[in-house]
Amino acid sequence: MPIRPENKDRYLGDWQAISLAAKEAAGWRCACTGQCGRGTHVGRCPNRHGRPAYGTSTTVILTTAHLKNHQPEDVRPDNLAVMCQGCHLHHDRAHHRVTAALTRAASLAAAGQLAFDAVAALAIPAEPVLPPALPAVTAAACDEPLPWFAQPAPTHSAETSEVHS
């Protein structure tokens, strides 16, 4: 995800190196094991950088997510996870709702509609509590087959293939 210009100074000077090292350690594959809460993948997300995403076929761009606090300054390893854009956006959905509400409130205030503080007080709390995510499953990079290769192909019997009129 591109860094918004107003937030660039919040990222450490070596952020690009930190993010690159995380992606290399993840084997250039999304490391989400359910933290995103989408429920669209069992175990580790199969998306790999530069390849078509499962389900949408859009090109996967790996990002480095701040899991615990959405604070760009916090680059502790346990706060960072490499995610495809789909998992990252879904993981950050509540945070995006908050920032969108505050941005709308600021726009209204700038237009003289309502005082910013009054509208901001109506917004969702700064960090809403999300429902529990699916349990994370630890997996080393590339140690497990992709989910759709792990299951045997379905077999068809004569009973299920016949046409009923």
Buried (B, 14 or more C-beta within 10 A) or exposed (E): EEEEEEEEEEBEEEBEEBBEBBBEEBBBBBBBBBBBBBEEBBBBBBBBBEBEBBEEEEEBBBBBBBBEEBEBEBBEEEBBBBBBBBBBBBBBEBBEEBBEBBEEBEEBBEEEEEEBEEBBEEBBEEEEEEEEBBEBEEEEBEEBEBBEEEEEEEEEEEEEEEEEE
